[in-house]
C-alpha cells in the first residue's frame, strides 16, 4: 500500500510504499504539492516493472540500498538500508510485485 502524507516539519508531501507487514520498502523525496506526490506514486507504478530503472547502490558503511528512477532519470523513491545484497534484491522484487496494484491511503485528508 502507498501511504500519502504531509510532514508537520516542513509542510511538504511524501509517500511510502509499505509491504503487507507494514515495513516501508520505498520512500519518496519531498514534493511541494499533493499532486506532485500523487504523480510520484504513478511514476513508481509505471516504472517499477523495468529492472533497469532500479539503481543499486552500496553505502560507505557497506550496506545496500536502491533508488527507483522515472523515465527522465529522476529518483522517485529510495529504499531502506539492507545488510546484504540479497536483501536489497528482495526489496526490489517486493516493489515490482506490490507497487503496480497497490492501493493509496491518503493521510492528508
Order of alpha helices (4+ residues) and beta strands (2+ residues): beta-beta-beta-alpha-beta-beta-beta-alpha-beta
